[in-house]
Each structure stands twice: as structure tokens, then as C-alpha cells.
Amino acid sequence: MFIGLEKESSSPTEKLARKESLKVQKKNYRQEKKRVAKELFSALKDPSVVIMSNWLKIRGTLKSWTKLWCVLKPGILLIYKTPGSDHWVGTILLNACKLIERPSKKDGFCFKLYHPLDKSIWAMKGPKGESVGSITQPLPSNYLIFRAASESDGRCWMDALELALSCSSLSKMTAKSGRDGDLSGSSESSHILQLLQSSLNQISHGHLFNDANSDKSEREAHEDSDNGANENGGRLTEESDMDQSDDVCLQATVFVEEAHEEMGEAGEASQVETVSEENKGLIWTLLKQLRPGMDLSKVVLPTFILEPRSFLDKLSDYYYHADLLSQAVMEESPYSRMKQVLRWYLSGFYKKPKGLKKPYNPILGEMFRCCWLHPQTDSCTFYIAEQVSHHPPVSAFYISNRKDGFCITGSILAKSKFYGNSLSAILDGKARLLFLTRDEEYIITMPYAHCKGILYGTMTLELGGKITIECEKTQCYTELEYKLKPFLGSSCNVNQISGKIRLGEDVLATVDGHWDSKVHLTEKRTGQQEVLWYPGPDIRRQRLKRQVVQVDQQEAFESERLWQHVTRAINDKDQMRATQEKFVLEEAQRQEARERAERPWNPRLFTFNSDTNEWHYKYPNTEAWDPEHCLLQFEKDGVIQTKEKSQRQRSSFAYSQNWAAQQKVSPTGCVWLTDMCFSGAGERQTQEVEQPAVQLQSEHREQQQHTRKAHNKHKCVCVCVCVLFYYLSCIDAYSLSYTNATEK
């Protein structure tokens, strides 16, 4: 009672004095932070402040080792491809890292730098402000494993890293020059300083403690103290804990919407090529080297017949209507699912280049990746393709959309045969479509492309041959024939198809029409006819928007970047330059094959199954999507992965139509998907209205909230202890640095 009366009897003068005292304390706090920043800048500004530098081997995410040049400075570890500073790879922030020795069977000495909370250890930019590092093998985001040449070198590196990890050692080196340092000097140092400060703020604000007044002005701090805004004493509340500690910290590839898509006309007009007199001479020169029945896979074709994109890119044409597969998974009867699969299959053919064009033959090891956002289901279909063999030319591909319940894997062996006045491009291989929730596999084959009129007549491209779509589990089977135009046929005989849908031995329906126009389906039992597929204006407007990787963020062997000079020359109609650029790529591939000699080529993303004689993706995930545990699917370095929910995350992830608007680009050309749906209480409520989250039972929800509150109380105690030790170590470091400076 006495204490309460004493508080009530406090005079306005005493209250004002306490506010002024708090104001002075906050001012001193900010000044101390600025002084530490100056000291750090001074160390970074001085090029002589290098604790250690040497070659180290670093293990990538694909379990292979890369030799890189490492430069250790106070608080950071810079990684380069060469001893110079021109080829920067990345910067590691040591302020949140732990160091541990790692046992190894191989020669040398291994040690590991890691984040104890599995957060990223990488800075957002380079020492000179670089946003994209040099191309190297993919490196992990939350740890790095190093290998030194010998144990003595490794011990030396560990001692040096322990020194760099220590705040007191940094203060010792910078105490004298830091007090008079100029913060407007080197741009390189200012970038590093900015990165370190932003990283420290992110860790302290998002994961360790919430200092509500650390970055506010004096006026804002004064208002906050008056209004009692920091009533929790800097501790995380239940809501802020959910918003900040459960951020989705994923490194994923940056995809942007494709700027332009070329579409040919429907009918025979877009499949006819008029060859100029100059190019006819090139064709005759080429034909002199050929014999009927000859395989054309090793023949170098002139650039005027090339479509300016890779064959790996062309194979992705089948997924602009991948939403049809999302609908097929939901169909109840096997017959309805087969109809929808057939509708999707036909959707991949009507996109045609203008004229008779052939895509680039992919270089060995070439890769292409893209994706499509599904607005209706708020999911994403990812496409990965790699050239796994050059002779014979084999392209492997993998497509996945776990949320909508399907994935596709397959490989295509491209063969070409010359018959005199015509030639055929045969796509030998299978695609396996799997419905994850139903455990149904559909095996699909491809038609061949036939070009006629090479020596005489009009040069025309058509599709021909019989294809099948077969599901062994349901015994549902589709056979479809692509018909070539007869010699005396009219325009109505162009691009014709016909076929049947069977269930066991029974014919359920017949199919006929034109694959680039209307395709009708007639029910065998009732005689009712419907339009199975018609790529009219409405359908074309419903095409999913393809998301691609920007050229400057692609790896060296990604299709668009690899062929960019050839593509530019073709678009500029400079055939001479296109031929020269194409020759450079082909000659580099031949030289690499000579150096490899008899050693087999090991693809990066696919492996060969000798039992089935097929190529399979190395990182498949065919488990059905569980909305209770799965948050989102993403792709990084060709690996399609799924982020699992933490125990406190109840909402589902929402892909945005404007992919780039919600992304933050990292130094390696990656995207940080950070808290898109959980960025704040009000924003979270809006997301839950637009994209309904998984509905939990009320009793289960109350139990989770009770558990979460208990966890937060325990967490806040641990946080306060960590903060106390942190500030005590800083005070000790400042005192020691000041003493050393005085002695000097």
C-alpha cells in the first residue's frame, strides 16, 4: 500500500525528470552504436587489415568440392574464384556463425562454419556492391564445409576464424583509427558495413530480441515512452513470434514473367517455308553430303532453318495448359481423367513457329528451367530439362506440381532420317505422367515431324505417326494417329488426327479433327458429340504465363544464356554472324569431348536406369501433398524441393501473380521468399481472406495456443540472457580497446 501511495504521489516534475533521464540514456545508446560502426568501418577501410587469405576447398550442395580463394577479415569471410578481387563469389557474415572441426576420411583437414538456427550466413551484396556473384557450383545457404590442404593449415584457419569471430579482437584492431574514421570514404567498405549492420539488425529484430526503439528518432522514442508502446519490455509477443520467428527463409530461384511469346498461325500457312535463292544453294551443298536413310544427328545444319531457341525450351510447350492436368486429378471416373489428359496432350501442339524451323540441338550438359503459376489453385508447375547425352542426343525432363497432385518424367532421343525429297525427325522416348493422390501412371509417346519438298515442291512440315496414352492401373487406353497430307489432298486434309479411347477391350469414344483446330469426341454408347479441344481465342487467352530466369542470373550452361549470341544474330537476320557464333559453341563442345576422352559424362540432375533403359530425375518427390505439413514447393539450382511447415505455421503459402513483386534478390541470383503470408497481423488476416488457410479444429487450436504461450515465456527468458551476455561482452571489448589505444 505504501508503494502504491508513493507512486500515486509522484509529482509531475519527477515524471519529467525520469523521461529526460530515459531520453539521455537512449541518446548515449545510439551514440555508442555509431562509435562501434565507425570502428568496424575503419577496419574494413584499411586494406592491410586481412587476418588470413589462402586457397580452400568448399563442398557444394551436390556433394562435390570446389577450390576457391578465401580472404578473412574482421567479421567477414570473402570468397573469390581467383586471388584477385574481380571474381567475387560470396561474403559470409561471421557475427552469427559457429565454428566446429569436422571429421573426414579424405586427406586434409575439414572444418565447418554454420548458423546454429539454420538461417543464412550469406550477405546480400558483395564488397563492391555486387548483387550477383561469379558462377560456381551451388553452395549451401546456412553452412559451409571447408577443406584445408593439411592439418597445420586447417588449425591455422580455425585459429584465425576464432579471432575474426571475436568482437574484442575486432575492437583491438580498430580502436585507434575508428574514433576518427570518416564514414564517407571507400564505397567497398561502406557496402560491407551496410551489409553487416543490416544482418545484425535482422538477427536482433527478427530472431533474438525486439528492440522497439533502436532505430527510431528521439521524437518517436519519446512518443513511444509516453504511450507505453513497449509494454512487453522488448519481448516477443505471441503474434510477433508467429510473424517473425516462423518466416519462410528459403533460397529459391528468381523467376520473372516471360516478356514475349511468338505464336504461329493456325492451318497450313505457318507450316510452309519459302526458301530464297541464296539459301537454296546452301541446301544443295548440304544435300550432296547426304544419302537416303542417313542419320542426320551429326550433320551441321545451316542457321536459316533454325528456330531461335533450344530443343529443351521447345519441350516446355506442353505445359502452358498444365491447369488441365490439375483438373484431371479431380475427375472421379477413369474415363473422365483420360479425356482430360488427352485434352492436355493436344494443347501442346498448336504453338508453332512461323515457317519451317528447327530448334537448336542442345549442348551436352545444357539445362533449361521455367515454371507456370496456377491462379485457380494457387500452385506452381516447375519444369526442369537437361541434355544428358550428345551422341546419341538425349534430352531428359521432369515436371512437378505436388500441390495439384501430378508430376511427369521422361526422356527423348531425337533421331533424323533423310529420304531424298523429305526427312523425318523422330522423337523416340516416353513420358510418364503420375497422379500422386491416385497412384496412376500414364505412359505417353510422341509423333514424329515430317518435312517434305526439300528438292522439289513446297517445303512443308507436318506431324505423323501413331501415339498412345496408356494407364495400366485403370486399363484405360488412348490411341491417336497423326495423318500426313495425301499427295492429292486438299487443305482440309492438313493436320488431321483420328483415334479411340478404350477401357479394356471396349471402345468408349472416337476422336477426330485437326490437332491445331477443332477436335471432336463422339461417345460410342450414346452417339453424343462434343468439342474435346479447340485452341480458339478464348483458350489462347487462358494460357498460363510462363515464368523464366533472367539471362543475367542464369548459369553458364542454361539454354537462353548459352545460345544468346546465336539467337541475337538470327533475330538481327545476320546469318553469317549466327553461323560463326554457332560454330564457336559446337567447337567448344568438340574440344571438351576430346579432353574428356573415354571418361563417361555424368549428368547433373538425371541418372540412367539400365533396367528400364530410361533417364530419371535424381531428386523426385512423388508423395501426395499434405496441406497440414507442406507449405510450398520451390526450385533451387535445378532441384525441386518442398518447404515443410513449422509447428506454429497454420496458414498456407500464396503464390502471387506478380512473382517479382514479392521477391528479394540475393547475391547469387537467388530469391528470398521471406514471410510473404506472415509479414504482419493485419496483412496475415488479409491473406487468410483471399487464400483460406487450413481450418483447424477449435479444441486443437486452443491447445496449440496454450503450448505456444508457454514456449514464448521460456524463449523470452533465454533471449534476455543472450542479450545480457552480448552487451556485457561489448562493454568489455570497448574497455579493452580503449586501454590498448591509450597505451599505444
Long-range contacts (C-beta under 8 A, 24 or more apart in sequence): 19-222, 19-225, 19-226, 22-225, 23-218, 23-221, 23-222, 26-213, 26-218, 26-221, 27-218, 29-214, 32-734, 33-214, 35-178, 35-179, 36-730, 36-734, 37-183, 37-193, 37-197, 38-178, 38-179, 38-181, 38-183, 39-170, 39-171, 39-174, 39-175, 39-178, 39-179, 39-181, 39-737, 40-74, 40-75, 40-170, 40-174, 40-178, 40-193, 40-196, 41-178, 41-181, 41-183, 41-185, 41-189, 41-190, 41-193, 42-174, 42-177, 42-178, 42-181, 43-73, 43-74, 43-75, 43-170, 43-173, 43-174, 43-177, 43-178, 44-73, 44-74, 44-76, 44-186, 44-188, 44-189, 44-192, 44-193, 45-181, 45-185, 45-186, 45-189, 46-177, 49-73, 49-74, 49-173, 49-174, 51-160, 51-163, 51-164, 52-156, 52-157, 52-160, 53-83, 54-153, 54-157, 55-149, 56-146, 56-147, 56-148, 56-157, 57-108, 57-146, 57-147, 57-148, 58-139, 58-144, 58-145, 58-146, 58-147, 59-144, 59-145, 59-147, 60-136, 60-137, 60-138, 60-139, 60-140, 61-137, 61-138, 61-139, 61-140, 61-637, 61-639, 62-137, 62-138, 62-604, 62-637, 64-137, 65-147, 66-136, 66-137, 68-136, 70-146, 72-157, 72-160, 72-161, 72-164, 73-164, 74-164, 74-169, 74-170, 74-173, 74-174, 75-164, 75-170, 75-196, 76-123, 76-164, 76-192, 76-196, 77-113, 77-161, 77-164, 78-127, 80-134, 81-134, 81-136, 85-127, 85-128, 87-134, 88-126, 88-127, 88-128, 88-130, 88-133, 88-134, 89-133, 89-134, 89-136, 89-139, 90-122, 90-123, 90-126, 90-133, 90-139, 90-667, 90-668, 91-122, 91-123, 91-125, 91-126, 91-127, 91-192, 91-195, 91-667, 92-121, 92-122, 92-123, 92-144, 93-121, 93-122, 93-123, 93-195, 93-196, 93-199, 94-161, 94-164, 94-165, 95-165, 95-196, 95-199, 95-200, 95-203, 96-121, 96-199, 96-203, 97-121, 97-165, 99-158, 99-161, 99-162, 99-165, 101-158, 102-145, 104-147, 106-147, 108-147, 108-148, 108-149, 108-150, 108-151, 108-154, 109-147, 109-148, 109-150, 109-151, 109-153, 109-154, 109-155, 110-145, 110-146, 110-147, 110-148, 110-154, 111-145, 111-146, 111-148, 111-154, 111-157, 111-158, 111-161, 112-143, 112-144, 112-145, 112-146, 113-143, 113-144, 113-146, 113-161, 114-142, 114-143, 114-144, 115-142, 115-143, 117-207, 118-142, 119-203, 119-207, 119-249, 120-249, 120-251, 120-672, 122-666, 122-667, 122-668, 123-192, 123-195, 123-196, 123-199, 123-667, 124-195, 124-198, 124-664, 124-666, 124-667, 125-191, 125-194, 125-195, 125-667, 126-191, 126-667, 127-188, 127-191, 127-192, 128-187, 128-188, 128-191, 129-187, 129-188, 129-191, 130-667, 131-665, 131-667, 132-552, 132-553, 132-667, 132-668, 132-669, 133-667, 133-668, 133-669, 135-555, 135-556, 138-636, 138-637, 139-668, 141-251, 167-729, 167-730, 167-733, 168-729, 168-732, 168-733, 168-736, 168-737, 170-733, 171-733, 171-734, 171-736, 171-737, 172-736, 172-737, 172-740, 174-737, 175-737, 175-738, 175-740, 175-741, 176-741, 176-744, 179-741, 205-244, 206-244, 206-245, 206-247, 207-244, 207-245, 208-719, 208-722, 208-723, 209-234, 209-235, 209-236, 209-719, 209-720, 209-722, 209-723, 210-234, 210-235, 210-236, 210-240, 210-244, 235-712, 235-716, 235-719, 235-720, 236-712, 236-715, 236-716, 236-719, 237-712, 238-705, 238-708, 238-709, 238-712, 239-681, 241-648, 241-708, 241-712, 241-715, 242-648, 242-649, 242-678, 242-708, 243-675, 243-678, 243-679, 243-680, 243-681, 243-684, 244-675, 245-648, 246-646, 246-648, 246-649, 246-678, 247-674, 247-675, 247-678, 248-631, 248-632, 248-643, 248-653, 248-673, 248-674, 248-675, 248-676, 248-677, 248-678, 249-672, 249-673, 249-674, 250-632, 250-634, 250-636, 250-643, 250-672, 250-673, 251-636, 251-666, 251-670, 251-671, 251-672, 252-634, 252-635, 252-636, 252-670, 252-671, 252-673, 253-369, 253-549, 253-634, 253-635, 253-636, 253-637, 253-669, 253-670, 253-671, 254-549, 254-550, 254-553, 254-660, 254-663, 254-665, 254-669, 254-670, 254-671, 255-370, 255-371, 255-547, 255-548, 255-549, 255-659, 255-671, 256-547, 256-548, 256-549, 256-550, 256-659, 256-660, 257-545, 257-546, 257-547, 257-658, 257-659, 257-660, 258-370, 258-545, 258-546, 258-547, 258-548, 261-546, 262-353, 262-354, 263-351, 263-352, 263-540, 264-351, 264-352, 264-353, 264-354, 264-355, 265-352, 265-354, 266-350, 266-516, 266-517, 266-535, 267-491, 267-494, 267-495, 267-516, 267-517, 268-460, 268-491, 268-494, 268-495, 270-352, 270-353, 270-354, 270-355, 271-352, 271-356, 271-460, 271-461, 271-462, 271-494, 271-495, 272-355, 272-356, 272-458, 272-459, 272-460, 273-305, 273-355, 273-356, 273-357, 273-459, 273-460, 273-461, 274-459, 275-459, 279-304, 283-454, 287-454, 287-455, 290-418, 291-418, 292-418, 292-419, 292-420, 293-417, 293-418, 293-419, 294-417, 294-418, 295-415, 295-416, 295-417, 296-416, 296-417, 296-418, 296-423, 297-391, 297-392, 297-393, 297-414, 297-415, 297-416, 298-391, 299-416, 300-586, 301-358, 302-575, 302-579, 303-566, 303-569, 303-570, 303-575, 303-578, 303-579, 303-582, 304-575, 305-356, 305-357, 305-358, 306-357, 306-358, 306-359, 306-360, 306-566, 306-570, 306-578, 307-353, 307-357, 307-358, 307-359, 307-360, 308-563, 308-566, 308-567, 308-570, 308-571, 309-359, 309-360, 309-559, 309-560, 309-563, 309-567, 310-359, 310-360, 310-362, 310-366, 310-368, 310-559, 310-560, 310-562, 310-563, 311-359, 311-360, 311-361, 311-362, 311-395, 311-414, 312-362, 312-366, 312-367, 312-368, 312-385, 312-386, 312-387, 312-395, 312-397, 312-559, 313-359, 313-368, 313-559, 313-560, 314-359, 315-385, 315-395, 315-397, 315-412, 316-368, 316-370, 316-383, 316-385, 316-546, 317-348, 317-349, 317-351, 318-344, 318-345, 318-347, 318-348, 319-348, 319-372, 319-381, 319-383, 319-399, 319-544, 320-347, 320-348, 320-351, 320-372, 320-543, 320-544, 320-546, 321-347, 321-348, 321-539, 321-542, 321-543, 321-544, 322-372, 322-374, 322-381, 322-399, 322-401, 322-544, 323-374, 323-376, 323-377, 323-544, 325-401, 325-404, 325-406, 325-433, 326-374, 326-376, 326-377, 326-379, 326-401, 326-404, 326-405, 326-406, 328-406, 328-435, 329-404, 329-405, 329-406, 329-435, 329-436, 329-437, 329-438, 334-471, 334-474, 334-475, 334-476, 334-503, 335-476, 335-501, 335-503, 335-508, 337-435, 337-440, 337-474, 337-476, 338-469, 338-471, 338-474, 338-476, 338-478, 338-501, 339-501, 339-509, 339-521, 339-532, 341-433, 341-442, 341-469, 341-478, 342-469, 342-478, 342-480, 342-501, 342-511, 342-532, 343-532, 343-533, 345-444, 345-469, 346-515, 346-519, 346-532, 346-533, 347-533, 347-535, 347-539, 349-463, 349-515, 349-516, 350-515, 350-516, 350-535, 352-516, 356-451, 356-459, 356-460, 356-461, 358-425, 360-559, 360-563, 360-566, 361-393, 361-414, 362-387, 362-393, 362-395, 362-559, 363-387, 363-390, 363-557, 363-562, 363-585, 363-589, 364-389, 364-390, 364-589, 364-592, 364-593, 364-601, 365-557, 365-601, 365-603, 365-604, 366-557, 366-558, 366-559, 366-562, 367-555, 367-557, 367-558, 367-559, 367-604, 367-605, 367-638, 368-558, 368-559, 368-560, 369-549, 369-558, 369-635, 369-638, 370-546, 370-547, 370-548, 370-549, 371-546, 371-547, 371-635, 372-544, 372-545, 372-546, 372-547, 373-544, 373-545, 373-547, 373-655, 373-657, 373-659, 374-401, 374-404, 374-544, 374-655, 375-657, 377-403, 377-404, 378-403, 378-652, 378-654, 378-655, 378-691, 379-403, 379-404, 379-633, 379-655, 380-633, 380-655, 381-544, 382-633, 382-635, 382-640, 384-605, 384-617, 384-635, 384-638, 384-640, 386-603, 386-604, 386-605, 386-606, 386-638, 388-601, 388-603, 388-606, 388-608, 388-615, 389-601, 390-589, 390-593, 390-601, 394-429, 394-615, 396-603, 396-605, 396-606, 396-615, 396-617, 397-431, 398-605, 398-606, 398-617, 398-620, 398-640, 400-620, 400-621, 400-633, 400-640, 401-633, 402-436, 402-621, 402-623, 402-624, 402-625, 402-630, 402-633, 402-642, 403-625, 403-630, 403-633, 404-625, 405-435, 405-436, 405-437, 405-438, 405-624, 405-625, 406-433, 406-434, 406-435, 406-436, 407-433, 407-434, 407-436, 407-620, 407-621, 407-622, 408-432, 408-433, 408-434, 409-434, 409-616, 409-617, 409-620, 410-444, 410-614, 411-606, 411-614, 411-615, 412-446, 420-454, 420-455, 421-452, 421-453, 421-454, 421-455, 421-456, 421-457, 422-450, 422-451, 422-452, 422-453, 422-454, 423-450, 423-451, 423-454, 424-448, 424-449, 424-450, 424-451, 424-464, 425-449, 425-450, 425-451, 429-614, 430-614, 434-622, 436-622, 436-623, 436-624, 436-625, 437-624, 437-625, 439-473, 440-471, 440-473, 440-474, 441-471, 441-472, 441-473, 442-469, 442-470, 442-471, 443-468, 443-469, 443-470, 443-471, 443-472, 444-468, 444-469, 447-482, 450-484, 460-485, 462-494, 462-495, 463-495, 463-515, 474-503, 475-503, 475-504, 476-501, 476-502, 476-503, 477-501, 477-502, 477-503, 478-502, 478-511, 480-511, 482-515, 547-659, 549-669, 552-669, 553-665, 553-669, 554-669, 604-638, 605-638, 605-639, 627-652, 627-694, 628-694, 632-673, 634-673, 636-670, 647-704, 648-704, 648-708, 649-678, 650-693, 650-694, 650-696, 650-701, 650-704, 651-677, 651-678, 651-684, 651-687, 651-688, 651-691, 651-693, 651-694, 652-677, 652-691, 652-693, 652-694, 653-677, 654-687, 654-690, 654-691
